[in-house]
Amino acid sequence: MRKSGGGKISKAAKATRSGLKRYPKQILESIRDPKGKRAPTPTGKLPILSGHELAATWLGHATTLIAIGGKRVLTDPVFSHRIGMRMGGVTMGLSRTKPAPVEPEDLPPVDLVLISHAHFDHLDKPSLERLAFDDTVLITSRQTRRLIPPGYRHVIELDWNKTVRVGGLKISAIRPEHWGARAAVDRNRGFNAYVIESGDHRVLFAGDTAETDAFDHLEHIRLAIFGIGAYEPWEHAHATPEQVWEMFKRVGAEYLMPVHHSTFPMGDEHEDEPLERLTKAAGERADRIVCRRAGDKWHV
């Protein structure tokens, strides 16, 4: 018990030191530039995903656009320059180091939005407000429905080990190794990974997760989407690149799309380190790693 408690204290101390390195400066920048005038400019280029049975592109952080079964699925859409809590009309938090390739308005019509959990870098209200359309369904984790802005055709809370069908797609929720609090005190919220299925095509969107065997039972995954960043000092919540590669191998997926890196300064590692370490871990199989840069496209 004492050893476990010491571990928790050590993790908390490391997290505190990590936060003090960046958050005071980022908050000060939030006040100086409340409208994001210094935000990097999107390139405005989005690859064409239509015409393929299965295709996907990475749009920065955990945001991906997937074309599957004739539908378009958007995961954890975050297009804002800055993420965090809003106070007096100002978003107090981390700013992007690289722009999203496009603005939400540049996207083709989206049929389904998947939200993994309520953290500010995954459930970004300003982005969701810009994406809200009467024809779009949104699936989110337990106890997060009230955080979703109005304007969507249907908002579904999907709990672990549950499945729902939307527009011909089968969506299954899996429990990763993470947590779902929006703020420090609301620990009852869910946190999901998802399997998206249409016919013979299956995509795993792992959301945020530490190293876990939660995905080992999955079969016939064409594309596995895993976060590879913010592990230092958060390895208890975000897997290292080497751990991601081992999870990918155990799943037996064909291709790996690494996300959750080089977009927001969330960890102490250099922004280039996660992808470099993942590529090294993959070795001769590094060709299985796809969409290494935001805006890159992968397709069957």
WOQUI-V96970 format. One record per helix or strand. SS is the DSSP state (H for helix, E for strand). FROM is the first residue (numbers start at 1). LEN is the number of residues. Records with the same first field share a line. If there is no record, write none. Layout:
BEGIN
SS: FROM-LEN  FROM-LEN
END
This chain:
BEGIN
H: 2-31  104-3  125-7  145-3  241-11  273-16
E: 54-5  64-5  71-5  82-6  90-7  112-3  137-4  154-4  163-4  169-7  192-7  201-5  223-5  255-5  264-1  289-2  297-3
END
